[in-house]
């Protein structure tokens, strides 16, 4: 029970992820088989569907936009601020900040991560580990989404007796970029809206919100 209490947030969203992924696969399987039968093709099993490019594309096209959002928001909040937003640093704190504020090198406490106490590349890796991991995951999901979307595109081409294209050629197709941009724009809108909403709106008890009685002009109470 202690483990559940201390990790409740990640466990909650992990469970939601599993439930919604299974739900997506079930309804996606149904839709796919309906389309197969409508085109005079055979229906496929659920197990075969979850390994198909159709399911892979549906799953991954949203993943890559989410990771791109994290990367850009992480970078933007280093250098840019929004007065009154709970998602922003204080005005004047733009940039990488001092070793004292970041608790690195000789300013690191005894219980700090070992690499935070060091200089050179190890400290740099730890200090940018969030963006490094997010970037790796983004490009991995982007590669997976592009290859599954390419496979689906060629399947459609074959069904309509049109020539197939190479993966490199598909990256220049409007089909690929239309799917990418429709996901990217929604993520950018959501992050921008959350940044502005936290200036004026509150959620009592949430770390994503300022205290209920904090002035709208107060950027954040975080140090």
C-alpha positions in Angstrom: 0.0 0.0 0.0 2.9 2.3 0.7 4.2 1.8 -2.8 0.8 2.5 -4.3 0.4 5.7 -2.2 3.9 7.0 -3.2 3.5 6.2 -6.9 -0.3 6.8 -7.2 0.0 9.4 -10.0 2.2 7.2 -12.3 0.1 4.1 -11.5 -3.1 5.9 -12.3 -2.0 7.1 -15.7 -0.3 3.9 -16.5 -3.5 2.0 -15.9 -5.5 4.6 -18.0 -2.9 4.1 -20.8 -3.3 0.3 -20.7 -7.1 0.4 -20.6 -7.4 3.0 -23.5 -4.8 1.2 -25.6 -6.8 -2.1 -25.3 -10.0 -0.2 -26.0 -8.4 1.4 -29.1 -7.2 -2.0 -30.3 -10.7 -3.6 -29.9 -12.6 -0.9 -31.7 -9.8 -0.5 -34.3 -10.0 -4.2 -35.0 -13.8 -3.9 -35.6 -13.4 -1.0 -37.9 -10.6 -2.6 -39.9 -12.6 -5.8 -40.4 -15.7 -3.8 -41.5 -13.5 -2.1 -44.1 -12.0 -5.4 -45.2 -15.5 -7.0 -45.7 -16.7 -3.9 -47.5 -13.9 -4.3 -50.0 -14.4 -8.0 -50.4 -11.4 -9.0 -48.3 -11.2 -11.4 -45.5 -11.5 -10.4 -41.8 -8.4 -10.9 -39.7 -8.0 -12.1 -36.1 -7.5 -9.7 -33.2 -3.9 -11.0 -32.6 -3.0 -10.3 -36.2 -4.5 -6.9 -36.1 -2.5 -5.6 -33.1 0.6 -6.5 -35.0 -0.6 -4.8 -38.1 0.6 -1.4 -39.6 -3.0 -0.2 -39.3 -2.9 -0.4 -35.5 0.7 0.7 -35.3 0.0 3.9 -37.3 -3.1 4.7 -35.2 -1.1 4.2 -32.0 2.2 6.0 -32.9 0.9 9.0 -34.8 -0.2 10.5 -31.5 2.8 9.4 -29.5 5.3 11.3 -31.6 3.3 14.6 -31.3 3.2 14.2 -27.5 6.9 13.7 -27.2 7.5 16.7 -29.5 5.3 18.8 -27.2 7.5 17.8 -24.2 10.7 18.6 -26.0 9.6 22.1 -27.2 8.0 22.9 -23.9 11.1 21.8 -21.9 13.3 24.0 -24.1 10.9 27.0 -24.3 10.5 27.2 -20.5 14.3 27.5 -20.1 14.4 30.8 -21.9 10.9 32.1 -22.1 8.5 33.2 -19.3 4.8 33.9 -19.0 3.9 36.4 -16.4 1.3 35.0 -14.0 1.5 31.4 -15.3 2.0 28.4 -13.0 3.9 26.8 -15.9 6.6 29.5 -16.0 9.6 30.5 -14.0 9.7 33.9 -12.4 10.4 36.9 -14.6 14.2 37.4 -14.5 15.0 33.7 -14.1 15.3 33.0 -17.8 18.2 30.9 -18.8 20.2 28.0 -17.3 20.4 29.6 -13.9 23.3 29.5 -11.4 24.9 26.4 -9.9 23.4 27.5 -6.6 19.8 27.5 -7.9 20.4 24.3 -9.8 22.2 22.6 -6.9 25.1 21.2 -8.9 28.8 20.9 -8.4 30.0 22.2 -5.1 26.4 23.5 -4.4 24.9 19.9 -4.6 23.5 18.6 -1.3 24.7 15.3 0.1 21.7 13.3 -1.2 21.9 14.7 -4.7 22.4 12.3 -7.7 26.1 11.4 -8.0 26.5 13.1 -11.4 25.1 16.4 -10.1 28.2 16.7 -7.9 30.6 16.3 -10.8 31.8 18.6 -13.6 32.1 18.0 -17.3 30.1 15.7 -19.6 28.4 13.7 -16.8 26.9 16.8 -15.2 25.9 18.0 -18.7 24.1 14.7 -19.5 22.3 14.8 -16.2 21.4 18.4 -16.7 19.8 17.7 -20.1 18.6 14.1 -19.4 15.0 15.0 -19.8 15.4 16.5 -23.3 17.8 13.7 -24.3 15.3 10.9 -23.4 12.3 12.8 -24.8 14.2 13.4 -28.1 15.2 9.7 -28.4 11.6 8.6 -27.7 10.3 11.2 -30.2 12.5 10.1 -33.0 11.8 6.4 -32.2 8.0 7.0 -32.3 8.3 9.2 -35.4 10.2 6.5 -37.2 7.7 3.9 -36.2 4.8 6.0 -37.2 6.3 7.0 -40.5 7.0 3.3 -41.5 3.6 2.1 -40.4 1.9 5.0 -42.2 4.0 4.3 -45.3 2.9 0.6 -45.2 -0.8 1.7 -44.9 -0.3 4.2 -47.7 1.1 1.5 -50.1 -1.7 -0.8 -49.1 -4.2 1.8 -50.2 -2.3 2.4 -53.4 -2.4 -1.3 -54.2 -6.1 -1.5 -53.5 -6.7 1.3 -56.0 -4.2 -0.2 -58.5 -1.8 2.8 -58.1 2.0 2.5 -57.9 3.6 2.1 -54.5 6.3 4.5 -53.2 9.5 4.1 -51.2 9.7 5.2 -47.6 11.9 8.2 -48.5 9.4 9.2 -51.1 6.5 8.8 -48.7 8.1 11.3 -46.4 7.4 13.9 -49.1 3.8 13.0 -49.5 1.0 15.3 -48.3 -0.6 12.3 -46.7 2.2 11.9 -44.1 2.5 15.6 -43.3 -1.3 16.1 -43.1 -1.4 13.5 -40.3 1.6 15.0 -38.6 0.4 18.6 -38.6 -3.1 17.7 -37.4 -1.5 16.1 -34.3 1.2 18.8 -33.7 -1.2 21.8 -33.9 -3.5 20.2 -31.3 -0.6 19.6 -28.9 0.8 23.2 -29.3 -2.7 24.6 -28.7 -3.2 22.5 -25.6 0.2 23.6 -24.1 -0.3 27.2 -25.0 -3.8 27.2 -23.5 -2.7 25.6 -20.3 0.1 28.2 -19.9 -2.4 31.0 -20.2 -5.3 29.4 -18.3 -3.1 29.0 -15.2 -2.7 32.8 -15.1 -6.4 33.2 -14.3 -7.8 29.8 -13.3 -7.1 27.7 -10.2 -7.4 24.1 -9.1 -7.1 23.8 -5.4 -4.5 21.4 -4.2 -2.9 20.8 -7.6 0.8 21.6 -8.2 -0.2 22.6 -11.7 -2.0 25.6 -10.2 -1.1 28.6 -8.1 -2.7 28.9 -4.7 -6.4 29.8 -5.0 -5.9 33.3 -3.5 -2.7 34.1 -5.4 -2.8 37.3 -7.5 -3.1 36.7 -11.3 0.2 38.6 -11.8 2.0 36.1 -9.5 4.0 33.9 -11.8 4.7 30.9 -9.5 5.5 30.0 -6.0 8.1 27.4 -7.0 11.8 28.0 -6.2 
